[in-house]
Amino acid sequence: MTKLKLGPLADDKPVKLSVELPATVHRDLVAYAEALGRTSGQAVSDPAKLIVPMIQRFMATDRAFAKARRTPVQSAGVPERSG
């Protein structure tokens, strides 16, 4: 059985979003939803519902993003104040 990065989707309040995807990305999203349905036994009726968990998973596993979040942001030209 294939190990996908996403597991079963939480039954969450629907969120309306509007996004324009290239046709190839949409086809891949539909294919991913089908694969997830087969492996988890939970049919995904709307592939768009995968977008949020995919983004969350991506950000949670992006080491550079995690490091950037830990590093204090300093405005350009404005020194950080100490103490």
PDB file of N, CA, C and O in Angstrom:
ATOM      1  N   MET A   1       0.843  -1.176   0.000  1.00  0.00           N
ATOM      2  CA  MET A   1       0.000   0.000   0.000  1.00  0.00           C
ATOM      3  C   MET A   1       0.891   1.243   0.000  1.00  0.00           C
ATOM      4  O   MET A   1       1.918   1.279   0.677  1.00  0.00           O
ATOM      5  N   THR A   2       0.498   2.237  -0.747  1.00  0.00           N
ATOM      6  CA  THR A   2       1.257   3.475  -0.865  1.00  0.00           C
ATOM      7  C   THR A   2       1.079   4.324   0.383  1.00  0.00           C
ATOM      8  O   THR A   2      -0.024   4.428   0.919  1.00  0.00           O
ATOM      9  N   LYS A   3       2.167   4.931   0.845  1.00  0.00           N
ATOM     10  CA  LYS A   3       2.132   5.815   2.014  1.00  0.00           C
ATOM     11  C   LYS A   3       2.082   7.255   1.513  1.00  0.00           C
ATOM     12  O   LYS A   3       3.101   7.799   1.086  1.00  0.00           O
ATOM     13  N   LEU A   4       0.896   7.878   1.562  1.00  0.00           N
ATOM     14  CA  LEU A   4       0.739   9.261   1.135  1.00  0.00           C
ATOM     15  C   LEU A   4       1.061  10.194   2.292  1.00  0.00           C
ATOM     16  O   LEU A   4       0.974   9.796   3.454  1.00  0.00           O
ATOM     17  N   LYS A   5       1.430  11.424   1.985  1.00  0.00           N
ATOM     18  CA  LYS A   5       1.759  12.396   3.027  1.00  0.00           C
ATOM     19  C   LYS A   5       0.525  12.831   3.804  1.00  0.00           C
ATOM     20  O   LYS A   5       0.634  13.197   4.974  1.00  0.00           O
ATOM     21  N   LEU A   6      -0.652  12.797   3.172  1.00  0.00           N
ATOM     22  CA  LEU A   6      -1.875  13.184   3.856  1.00  0.00           C
ATOM     23  C   LEU A   6      -2.587  11.948   4.362  1.00  0.00           C
ATOM     24  O   LEU A   6      -2.611  10.912   3.698  1.00  0.00           O
ATOM     25  N   GLY A   7      -3.162  12.067   5.538  1.00  0.00           N
ATOM     26  CA  GLY A   7      -3.984  11.010   6.083  1.00  0.00           C
ATOM     27  C   GLY A   7      -5.438  11.387   5.920  1.00  0.00           C
ATOM     28  O   GLY A   7      -5.763  12.262   5.118  1.00  0.00           O
ATOM     29  N   PRO A   8      -6.321  10.743   6.667  1.00  0.00           N
ATOM     30  CA  PRO A   8      -7.744  11.081   6.581  1.00  0.00           C
ATOM     31  C   PRO A   8      -7.966  12.555   6.913  1.00  0.00           C
ATOM     32  O   PRO A   8      -7.298  13.117   7.781  1.00  0.00           O
ATOM     33  N   LEU A   9      -8.904  13.164   6.215  1.00  0.00           N
ATOM     34  CA  LEU A   9      -9.198  14.578   6.433  1.00  0.00           C
ATOM     35  C   LEU A   9     -10.108  14.750   7.637  1.00  0.00           C
ATOM     36  O   LEU A   9     -11.048  13.980   7.834  1.00  0.00           O
ATOM     37  N   ALA A  10      -9.820  15.763   8.439  1.00  0.00           N
ATOM     38  CA  ALA A  10     -10.674  16.070   9.581  1.00  0.00           C
ATOM     39  C   ALA A  10     -12.001  16.605   9.066  1.00  0.00           C
ATOM     40  O   ALA A  10     -12.051  17.349   8.087  1.00  0.00           O
ATOM     41  N   ASP A  11     -13.073  16.213   9.744  1.00  0.00           N
ATOM     42  CA  ASP A  11     -14.387  16.729   9.371  1.00  0.00           C
ATOM     43  C   ASP A  11     -14.472  18.138   9.932  1.00  0.00           C
ATOM     44  O   ASP A  11     -14.787  18.331  11.106  1.00  0.00           O
ATOM     45  N   ASP A  12     -14.193  19.108   9.095  1.00  0.00           N
ATOM     46  CA  ASP A  12     -14.066  20.490   9.525  1.00  0.00           C
ATOM     47  C   ASP A  12     -15.104  21.341   8.810  1.00  0.00           C
ATOM     48  O   ASP A  12     -15.641  20.944   7.776  1.00  0.00           O
ATOM     49  N   LYS A  13     -15.376  22.497   9.361  1.00  0.00           N
ATOM     50  CA  LYS A  13     -16.308  23.426   8.735  1.00  0.00           C
ATOM     51  C   LYS A  13     -15.768  23.803   7.360  1.00  0.00           C
ATOM     52  O   LYS A  13     -14.604  24.186   7.241  1.00  0.00           O
ATOM     53  N   PRO A  14     -16.590  23.703   6.327  1.00  0.00           N
ATOM     54  CA  PRO A  14     -16.119  24.036   4.976  1.00  0.00           C
ATOM     55  C   PRO A  14     -15.679  25.495   4.871  1.00  0.00           C
ATOM     56  O   PRO A  14     -16.259  26.388   5.489  1.00  0.00           O
ATOM     57  N   VAL A  15     -14.660  25.701   4.089  1.00  0.00           N
ATOM     58  CA  VAL A  15     -14.137  27.041   3.840  1.00  0.00           C
ATOM     59  C   VAL A  15     -14.233  27.298   2.349  1.00  0.00           C
ATOM     60  O   VAL A  15     -13.782  26.483   1.544  1.00  0.00           O
ATOM     61  N   LYS A  16     -14.809  28.410   1.982  1.00  0.00           N
ATOM     62  CA  LYS A  16     -14.922  28.741   0.575  1.00  0.00           C
ATOM     63  C   LYS A  16     -13.634  29.426   0.138  1.00  0.00           C
ATOM     64  O   LYS A  16     -13.167  30.363   0.785  1.00  0.00           O
ATOM     65  N   LEU A  17     -13.069  28.953  -0.958  1.00  0.00           N
ATOM     66  CA  LEU A  17     -11.895  29.605  -1.492  1.00  0.00           C
ATOM     67  C   LEU A  17     -11.992  29.648  -2.999  1.00  0.00           C
ATOM     68  O   LEU A  17     -12.660  28.828  -3.630  1.00  0.00           O
ATOM     69  N   SER A  18     -11.325  30.601  -3.542  1.00  0.00           N
ATOM     70  CA  SER A  18     -11.301  30.757  -4.984  1.00  0.00           C
ATOM     71  C   SER A  18      -9.841  30.772  -5.406  1.00  0.00           C
ATOM     72  O   SER A  18      -9.069  31.641  -4.999  1.00  0.00           O
ATOM     73  N   VAL A  19      -9.478  29.802  -6.221  1.00  0.00           N
ATOM     74  CA  VAL A  19      -8.096  29.700  -6.660  1.00  0.00           C
ATOM     75  C   VAL A  19      -8.098  29.220  -8.098  1.00  0.00           C
ATOM     76  O   VAL A  19      -8.925  28.395  -8.487  1.00  0.00           O
ATOM     77  N   GLU A  20      -7.187  29.727  -8.867  1.00  0.00           N
ATOM     78  CA  GLU A  20      -7.057  29.323 -10.266  1.00  0.00           C
ATOM     79  C   GLU A  20      -5.840  28.420 -10.376  1.00  0.00           C
ATOM     80  O   GLU A  20      -4.722  28.830 -10.064  1.00  0.00           O
ATOM     81  N   LEU A  21      -6.062  27.195 -10.821  1.00  0.00           N
ATOM     82  CA  LEU A  21      -4.985  26.222 -10.955  1.00  0.00           C
ATOM     83  C   LEU A  21      -4.732  25.912 -12.420  1.00  0.00           C
ATOM     84  O   LEU A  21      -5.661  25.915 -13.228  1.00  0.00           O
ATOM     85  N   PRO A  22      -3.491  25.646 -12.763  1.00  0.00           N
ATOM     86  CA  PRO A  22      -3.231  25.135 -14.105  1.00  0.00           C
ATOM     87  C   PRO A  22      -3.933  23.778 -14.247  1.00  0.00           C
ATOM     88  O   PRO A  22      -4.099  23.055 -13.265  1.00  0.00           O
ATOM     89  N   ALA A  23      -4.336  23.444 -15.454  1.00  0.00           N
ATOM     90  CA  ALA A  23      -5.059  22.196 -15.691  1.00  0.00           C
ATOM     91  C   ALA A  23      -4.272  20.985 -15.214  1.00  0.00           C
ATOM     92  O   ALA A  23      -4.857  20.040 -14.684  1.00  0.00           O
ATOM     93  N   THR A  24      -2.960  20.998 -15.394  1.00  0.00           N
ATOM     94  CA  THR A  24      -2.152  19.855 -14.963  1.00  0.00           C
ATOM     95  C   THR A  24      -2.181  19.683 -13.447  1.00  0.00           C
ATOM     96  O   THR A  24      -2.221  18.556 -12.953  1.00  0.00           O
ATOM     97  N   VAL A  25      -2.162  20.787 -12.709  1.00  0.00           N
ATOM     98  CA  VAL A  25      -2.216  20.715 -11.248  1.00  0.00           C
ATOM     99  C   VAL A  25      -3.588  20.198 -10.815  1.00  0.00           C
ATOM    100  O   VAL A  25      -3.684  19.396  -9.886  1.00  0.00           O
ATOM    101  N   HIS A  26      -4.638  20.652 -11.479  1.00  0.00           N
ATOM    102  CA  HIS A  26      -5.983  20.183 -11.138  1.00  0.00           C
ATOM    103  C   HIS A  26      -6.110  18.683 -11.391  1.00  0.00           C
ATOM    104  O   HIS A  26      -6.689  17.967 -10.574  1.00  0.00           O
ATOM    105  N   ARG A  27      -5.584  18.208 -12.498  1.00  0.00           N
ATOM    106  CA  ARG A  27      -5.633  16.771 -12.790  1.00  0.00           C
ATOM    107  C   ARG A  27      -4.878  15.991 -11.710  1.00  0.00           C
ATOM    108  O   ARG A  27      -5.337  14.941 -11.260  1.00  0.00           O
ATOM    109  N   ASP A  28      -3.724  16.506 -11.299  1.00  0.00           N
ATOM    110  CA  ASP A  28      -2.954  15.843 -10.243  1.00  0.00           C
ATOM    111  C   ASP A  28      -3.704  15.871  -8.912  1.00  0.00           C
ATOM    112  O   ASP A  28      -3.655  14.899  -8.158  1.00  0.00           O
ATOM    113  N   LEU A  29      -4.387  16.955  -8.619  1.00  0.00           N
ATOM    114  CA  LEU A  29      -5.160  17.068  -7.388  1.00  0.00           C
ATOM    115  C   LEU A  29      -6.297  16.045  -7.380  1.00  0.00           C
ATOM    116  O   LEU A  29      -6.544  15.399  -6.362  1.00  0.00           O
ATOM    117  N   VAL A  30      -6.983  15.898  -8.505  1.00  0.00           N
ATOM    118  CA  VAL A  30      -8.055  14.914  -8.624  1.00  0.00           C
ATOM    119  C   VAL A  30      -7.484  13.501  -8.459  1.00  0.00           C
ATOM    120  O   VAL A  30      -8.065  12.673  -7.759  1.00  0.00           O
ATOM    121  N   ALA A  31      -6.351  13.231  -9.102  1.00  0.00           N
ATOM    122  CA  ALA A  31      -5.715  11.919  -8.990  1.00  0.00           C
ATOM    123  C   ALA A  31      -5.281  11.647  -7.546  1.00  0.00           C
ATOM    124  O   ALA A  31      -5.413  10.524  -7.060  1.00  0.00           O
ATOM    125  N   TYR A  32      -4.768  12.668  -6.866  1.00  0.00           N
ATOM    126  CA  TYR A  32      -4.359  12.511  -5.466  1.00  0.00           C
ATOM    127  C   TYR A  32      -5.577  12.191  -4.606  1.00  0.00           C
ATOM    128  O   TYR A  32      -5.513  11.322  -3.737  1.00  0.00           O
ATOM    129  N   ALA A  33      -6.687  12.891  -4.846  1.00  0.00           N
ATOM    130  CA  ALA A  33      -7.922  12.644  -4.085  1.00  0.00           C
ATOM    131  C   ALA A  33      -8.384  11.205  -4.281  1.00  0.00           C
ATOM    132  O   ALA A  33      -8.816  10.554  -3.330  1.00  0.00           O
ATOM    133  N   GLU A  34      -8.294  10.712  -5.508  1.00  0.00           N
ATOM    134  CA  GLU A  34      -8.683   9.323  -5.781  1.00  0.00           C
ATOM    135  C   GLU A  34      -7.756   8.348  -5.047  1.00  0.00           C
ATOM    136  O   GLU A  34      -8.222   7.376  -4.453  1.00  0.00           O
ATOM    137  N   ALA A  35      -6.466   8.604  -5.088  1.00  0.00           N
ATOM    138  CA  ALA A  35      -5.504   7.741  -4.406  1.00  0.00           C
ATOM    139  C   ALA A  35      -5.729   7.773  -2.899  1.00  0.00           C
ATOM    140  O   ALA A  35      -5.663   6.737  -2.238  1.00  0.00           O
ATOM    141  N   LEU A  36      -5.994   8.952  -2.357  1.00  0.00           N
ATOM    142  CA  LEU A  36      -6.248   9.076  -0.924  1.00  0.00           C
ATOM    143  C   LEU A  36      -7.511   8.315  -0.543  1.00  0.00           C
ATOM    144  O   LEU A  36      -7.559   7.660   0.498  1.00  0.00           O
ATOM    145  N   GLY A  37      -8.522   8.403  -1.379  1.00  0.00           N
ATOM    146  CA  GLY A  37      -9.757   7.670  -1.125  1.00  0.00           C
ATOM    147  C   GLY A  37      -9.536   6.171  -1.105  1.00  0.00           C
ATOM    148  O   GLY A  37     -10.098   5.465  -0.268  1.00  0.00           O
ATOM    149  N   ARG A  38      -8.712   5.681  -2.031  1.00  0.00           N
ATOM    150  CA  ARG A  38      -8.423   4.245  -2.084  1.00  0.00           C
ATOM    151  C   ARG A  38      -7.626   3.789  -0.865  1.00  0.00           C
ATOM    152  O   ARG A  38      -7.905   2.729  -0.305  1.00  0.00           O
ATOM    153  N   THR A  39      -6.637   4.582  -0.450  1.00  0.00           N
ATOM    154  CA  THR A  39      -5.756   4.147   0.642  1.00  0.00           C
ATOM    155  C   THR A  39      -6.361   4.372   2.026  1.00  0.00           C
ATOM    156  O   THR A  39      -6.067   3.623   2.957  1.00  0.00           O
ATOM    157  N   SER A  40      -7.199   5.393   2.169  1.00  0.00           N
ATOM    158  CA  SER A  40      -7.761   5.697   3.494  1.00  0.00           C
ATOM    159  C   SER A  40      -9.160   5.131   3.682  1.00  0.00           C
ATOM    160  O   SER A  40      -9.652   5.045   4.807  1.00  0.00           O
ATOM    161  N   GLY A  41      -9.801   4.746   2.588  1.00  0.00           N
ATOM    162  CA  GLY A  41     -11.173   4.265   2.678  1.00  0.00           C
ATOM    163  C   GLY A  41     -12.166   5.394   2.874  1.00  0.00           C
ATOM    164  O   GLY A  41     -13.348   5.148   3.116  1.00  0.00           O
ATOM    165  N   GLN A  42     -11.701   6.622   2.773  1.00  0.00           N
ATOM    166  CA  GLN A  42     -12.534   7.811   2.943  1.00  0.00           C
ATOM    167  C   GLN A  42     -12.570   8.535   1.606  1.00  0.00           C
ATOM    168  O   GLN A  42     -11.587   9.151   1.196  1.00  0.00           O
ATOM    169  N   ALA A  43     -13.709   8.457   0.932  1.00  0.00           N
ATOM    170  CA  ALA A  43     -13.829   9.105  -0.371  1.00  0.00           C
ATOM    171  C   ALA A  43     -13.726  10.622  -0.212  1.00  0.00           C
ATOM    172  O   ALA A  43     -14.296  11.202   0.712  1.00  0.00           O
ATOM    173  N   VAL A  44     -13.002  11.241  -1.112  1.00  0.00           N
ATOM    174  CA  VAL A  44     -12.879  12.697  -1.117  1.00  0.00           C
ATOM    175  C   VAL A  44     -13.800  13.206  -2.220  1.00  0.00           C
ATOM    176  O   VAL A  44     -13.501  13.072  -3.406  1.00  0.00           O
ATOM    177  N   SER A  45     -14.935  13.798  -1.806  1.00  0.00           N
ATOM    178  CA  SER A  45     -15.932  14.232  -2.785  1.00  0.00           C
ATOM    179  C   SER A  45     -15.501  15.492  -3.528  1.00  0.00           C
ATOM    180  O   SER A  45     -15.898  15.707  -4.673  1.00  0.00           O
ATOM    181  N   ASP A  46     -14.688  16.326  -2.878  1.00  0.00           N
ATOM    182  CA  ASP A  46     -14.251  17.577  -3.496  1.00  0.00           C
ATOM    183  C   ASP A  46     -12.735  17.694  -3.345  1.00  0.00           C
ATOM    184  O   ASP A  46     -12.248  17.975  -2.250  1.00  0.00           O
ATOM    185  N   PRO A  47     -11.979  17.484  -4.430  1.00  0.00           N
ATOM    186  CA  PRO A  47     -10.520  17.562  -4.341  1.00  0.00           C
ATOM    187  C   PRO A  47     -10.010  18.892  -3.787  1.00  0.00           C
ATOM    188  O   PRO A  47      -8.911  18.936  -3.235  1.00  0.00           O
ATOM    189  N   ALA A  48     -10.773  19.969  -3.918  1.00  0.00           N
ATOM    190  CA  ALA A  48     -10.341  21.267  -3.392  1.00  0.00           C
ATOM    191  C   ALA A  48     -10.148  21.207  -1.879  1.00  0.00           C
ATOM    192  O   ALA A  48      -9.399  22.005  -1.317  1.00  0.00           O
ATOM    193  N   LYS A  49     -10.827  20.254  -1.212  1.00  0.00           N
ATOM    194  CA  LYS A  49     -10.673  20.129   0.239  1.00  0.00           C
ATOM    195  C   LYS A  49      -9.293  19.626   0.624  1.00  0.00           C
ATOM    196  O   LYS A  49      -8.925  19.670   1.798  1.00  0.00           O
ATOM    197  N   LEU A  50      -8.530  19.151  -0.339  1.00  0.00           N
ATOM    198  CA  LEU A  50      -7.169  18.700  -0.063  1.00  0.00           C
ATOM    199  C   LEU A  50      -6.174  19.853   0.007  1.00  0.00           C
ATOM    200  O   LEU A  50      -5.094  19.705   0.579  1.00  0.00           O
ATOM    201  N   ILE A  51      -6.523  20.982  -0.562  1.00  0.00           N
ATOM    202  CA  ILE A  51      -5.570  22.085  -0.691  1.00  0.00           C
ATOM    203  C   ILE A  51      -5.077  22.566   0.672  1.00  0.00           C
ATOM    204  O   ILE A  51      -3.873  22.727   0.867  1.00  0.00           O
ATOM    205  N   VAL A  52      -5.984  22.796   1.613  1.00  0.00           N
ATOM    206  CA  VAL A  52      -5.569  23.306   2.933  1.00  0.00           C
ATOM    207  C   VAL A  52      -4.677  22.311   3.658  1.00  0.00           C
ATOM    208  O   VAL A  52      -3.608  22.703   4.126  1.00  0.00           O
ATOM    209  N   PRO A  53      -5.068  21.014   3.777  1.00  0.00           N
ATOM    210  CA  PRO A  53      -4.160  20.097   4.462  1.00  0.00           C
ATOM    211  C   PRO A  53      -2.822  19.939   3.745  1.00  0.00           C
ATOM    212  O   PRO A  53      -1.795  19.728   4.390  1.00  0.00           O
ATOM    213  N   MET A  54      -2.827  20.040   2.428  1.00  0.00           N
ATOM    214  CA  MET A  54      -1.561  19.947   1.686  1.00  0.00           C
ATOM    215  C   MET A  54      -0.660  21.126   2.020  1.00  0.00           C
ATOM    216  O   MET A  54       0.537  20.955   2.247  1.00  0.00           O
ATOM    217  N   ILE A  55      -1.231  22.308   2.051  1.00  0.00           N
ATOM    218  CA  ILE A  55      -0.441  23.498   2.385  1.00  0.00           C
ATOM    219  C   ILE A  55       0.052  23.414   3.829  1.00  0.00           C
ATOM    220  O   ILE A  55       1.205  23.735   4.116  1.00  0.00           O
ATOM    221  N   GLN A  56      -0.833  22.978   4.741  1.00  0.00           N
ATOM    222  CA  GLN A  56      -0.423  22.835   6.140  1.00  0.00           C
ATOM    223  C   GLN A  56       0.726  21.836   6.265  1.00  0.00           C
ATOM    224  O   GLN A  56       1.700  22.094   6.973  1.00  0.00           O
ATOM    225  N   ARG A  57       0.617  20.708   5.585  1.00  0.00           N
ATOM    226  CA  ARG A  57       1.654  19.673   5.641  1.00  0.00           C
ATOM    227  C   ARG A  57       2.961  20.200   5.049  1.00  0.00           C
ATOM    228  O   ARG A  57       4.042  19.969   5.590  1.00  0.00           O
ATOM    229  N   PHE A  58       2.838  20.911   3.929  1.00  0.00           N
ATOM    230  CA  PHE A  58       4.020  21.479   3.278  1.00  0.00           C
ATOM    231  C   PHE A  58       4.742  22.428   4.231  1.00  0.00           C
ATOM    232  O   PHE A  58       5.958  22.336   4.401  1.00  0.00           O
ATOM    233  N   MET A  59       3.996  23.335   4.849  1.00  0.00           N
ATOM    234  CA  MET A  59       4.625  24.305   5.746  1.00  0.00           C
ATOM    235  C   MET A  59       5.180  23.642   6.997  1.00  0.00           C
ATOM    236  O   MET A  59       6.221  24.054   7.510  1.00  0.00           O
ATOM    237  N   ALA A  60       4.494  22.618   7.491  1.00  0.00           N
ATOM    238  CA  ALA A  60       4.956  21.932   8.698  1.00  0.00           C
ATOM    239  C   ALA A  60       6.248  21.166   8.468  1.00  0.00           C
ATOM    240  O   ALA A  60       7.007  20.939   9.410  1.00  0.00           O
ATOM    241  N   THR A  61       6.510  20.765   7.227  1.00  0.00           N
ATOM    242  CA  THR A  61       7.705  19.972   6.944  1.00  0.00           C
ATOM    243  C   THR A  61       8.793  20.759   6.218  1.00  0.00           C
ATOM    244  O   THR A  61       9.815  20.189   5.834  1.00  0.00           O
ATOM    245  N   ASP A  62       8.588  22.049   6.028  1.00  0.00           N
ATOM    246  CA  ASP A  62       9.573  22.888   5.345  1.00  0.00           C
ATOM    247  C   ASP A  62      10.548  23.437   6.385  1.00  0.00           C
ATOM    248  O   ASP A  62      10.211  24.348   7.141  1.00  0.00           O
ATOM    249  N   ARG A  63      11.743  22.885   6.417  1.00  0.00           N
ATOM    250  CA  ARG A  63      12.727  23.274   7.439  1.00  0.00           C
ATOM    251  C   ARG A  63      13.126  24.738   7.344  1.00  0.00           C
ATOM    252  O   ARG A  63      13.304  25.402   8.365  1.00  0.00           O
ATOM    253  N   ALA A  64      13.267  25.245   6.127  1.00  0.00           N
ATOM    254  CA  ALA A  64      13.651  26.651   5.963  1.00  0.00           C
ATOM    255  C   ALA A  64      12.558  27.565   6.506  1.00  0.00           C
ATOM    256  O   ALA A  64      12.853  28.598   7.108  1.00  0.00           O
ATOM    257  N   PHE A  65      11.292  27.188   6.295  1.00  0.00           N
ATOM    258  CA  PHE A  65      10.177  27.978   6.811  1.00  0.00           C
ATOM    259  C   PHE A  65      10.180  27.951   8.340  1.00  0.00           C
ATOM    260  O   PHE A  65       9.996  28.986   8.980  1.00  0.00           O
ATOM    261  N   ALA A  66      10.386  26.781   8.918  1.00  0.00           N
ATOM    262  CA  ALA A  66      10.425  26.666  10.379  1.00  0.00           C
ATOM    263  C   ALA A  66      11.549  27.522  10.955  1.00  0.00           C
ATOM    264  O   ALA A  66      11.368  28.196  11.969  1.00  0.00           O
ATOM    265  N   LYS A  67      12.701  27.491  10.305  1.00  0.00           N
ATOM    266  CA  LYS A  67      13.835  28.294  10.761  1.00  0.00           C
ATOM    267  C   LYS A  67      13.518  29.778  10.644  1.00  0.00           C
ATOM    268  O   LYS A  67      13.831  30.558  11.543  1.00  0.00           O
ATOM    269  N   ALA A  68      12.893  30.169   9.527  1.00  0.00           N
ATOM    270  CA  ALA A  68      12.541  31.580   9.331  1.00  0.00           C
ATOM    271  C   ALA A  68      11.536  32.049  10.386  1.00  0.00           C
ATOM    272  O   ALA A  68      11.581  33.202  10.813  1.00  0.00           O
ATOM    273  N   ARG A  69      10.650  31.178  10.798  1.00  0.00           N
ATOM    274  CA  ARG A  69       9.670  31.552  11.823  1.00  0.00           C
ATOM    275  C   ARG A  69      10.322  31.730  13.185  1.00  0.00           C
ATOM    276  O   ARG A  69       9.878  32.546  13.993  1.00  0.00           O
ATOM    277  N   ARG A  70      11.382  30.960  13.436  1.00  0.00           N
ATOM    278  CA  ARG A  70      12.085  31.084  14.720  1.00  0.00           C
ATOM    279  C   ARG A  70      12.988  32.304  14.768  1.00  0.00           C
ATOM    280  O   ARG A  70      13.260  32.837  15.844  1.00  0.00           O
ATOM    281  N   THR A  71      13.454  32.748  13.608  1.00  0.00           N
ATOM    282  CA  THR A  71      14.368  33.870  13.529  1.00  0.00           C
ATOM    283  C   THR A  71      13.577  35.175  13.603  1.00  0.00           C
ATOM    284  O   THR A  71      12.650  35.380  12.819  1.00  0.00           O
ATOM    285  N   PRO A  72      13.933  36.059  14.538  1.00  0.00           N
ATOM    286  CA  PRO A  72      13.216  37.338  14.623  1.00  0.00           C
ATOM    287  C   PRO A  72      13.355  38.141  13.331  1.00  0.00           C
ATOM    288  O   PRO A  72      14.428  38.212  12.733  1.00  0.00           O
ATOM    289  N   VAL A  73      12.258  38.732  12.927  1.00  0.00           N
ATOM    290  CA  VAL A  73      12.269  39.543  11.722  1.00  0.00           C
ATOM    291  C   VAL A  73      12.726  40.949  12.087  1.00  0.00           C
ATOM    292  O   VAL A  73      12.227  41.551  13.038  1.00  0.00           O
ATOM    293  N   GLN A  74      13.681  41.460  11.319  1.00  0.00           N
ATOM    294  CA  GLN A  74      14.215  42.788  11.571  1.00  0.00           C
ATOM    295  C   GLN A  74      13.882  43.651  10.367  1.00  0.00           C
ATOM    296  O   GLN A  74      14.206  43.303   9.232  1.00  0.00           O
ATOM    297  N   SER A  75      13.227  44.787  10.624  1.00  0.00           N
ATOM    298  CA  SER A  75      12.891  45.695   9.535  1.00  0.00           C
ATOM    299  C   SER A  75      14.161  46.261   8.928  1.00  0.00           C
ATOM    300  O   SER A  75      15.141  46.503   9.632  1.00  0.00           O
ATOM    301  N   ALA A  76      14.143  46.468   7.639  1.00  0.00           N
ATOM    302  CA  ALA A  76      15.307  47.008   6.944  1.00  0.00           C
ATOM    303  C   ALA A  76      15.653  48.393   7.477  1.00  0.00           C
ATOM    304  O   ALA A  76      14.813  49.293   7.494  1.00  0.00           O
ATOM    305  N   GLY A  77      16.886  48.548   7.907  1.00  0.00           N
ATOM    306  CA  GLY A  77      17.357  49.858   8.351  1.00  0.00           C
ATOM    307  C   GLY A  77      16.965  50.225   9.767  1.00  0.00           C
ATOM    308  O   GLY A  77      17.369  51.283  10.249  1.00  0.00           O
ATOM    309  N   VAL A  78      16.198  49.399  10.449  1.00  0.00           N
ATOM    310  CA  VAL A  78      15.783  49.696  11.811  1.00  0.00           C
ATOM    311  C   VAL A  78      16.458  48.688  12.732  1.00  0.00           C
ATOM    312  O   VAL A  78      16.116  47.505  12.715  1.00  0.00           O
ATOM    313  N   PRO A  79      17.408  49.144  13.531  1.00  0.00           N
ATOM    314  CA  PRO A  79      18.117  48.204  14.424  1.00  0.00           C
ATOM    315  C   PRO A  79      17.178  47.659  15.482  1.00  0.00           C
ATOM    316  O   PRO A  79      16.260  48.347  15.929  1.00  0.00           O
ATOM    317  N   GLU A  80      17.421  46.397  15.884  1.00  0.00           N
ATOM    318  CA  GLU A  80      16.639  45.792  16.959  1.00  0.00           C
ATOM    319  C   GLU A  80      17.013  46.461  18.268  1.00  0.00           C
ATOM    320  O   GLU A  80      18.180  46.769  18.512  1.00  0.00           O
ATOM    321  N   ARG A  81      16.023  46.679  19.097  1.00  0.00           N
ATOM    322  CA  ARG A  81      16.279  47.271  20.410  1.00  0.00           C
ATOM    323  C   ARG A  81      16.515  46.155  21.405  1.00  0.00           C
ATOM    324  O   ARG A  81      15.817  45.140  21.401  1.00  0.00           O
ATOM    325  N   SER A  82      17.483  46.350  22.238  1.00  0.00           N
ATOM    326  CA  SER A  82      17.749  45.355  23.280  1.00  0.00           C
ATOM    327  C   SER A  82      17.329  45.922  24.623  1.00  0.00           C
ATOM    328  O   SER A  82      17.374  47.125  24.880  1.00  0.00           O
ATOM    329  N   GLY A  83      16.913  44.972  25.471  1.00  0.00           N
ATOM    330  CA  GLY A  83      16.686  45.306  26.833  1.00  0.00           C
ATOM    331  C   GLY A  83      15.486  45.981  27.184  1.00  0.00           C
ATOM    332  O   GLY A  83      15.267  46.281  28.357  1.00  0.00           O
TER     333      GLY A  83
END
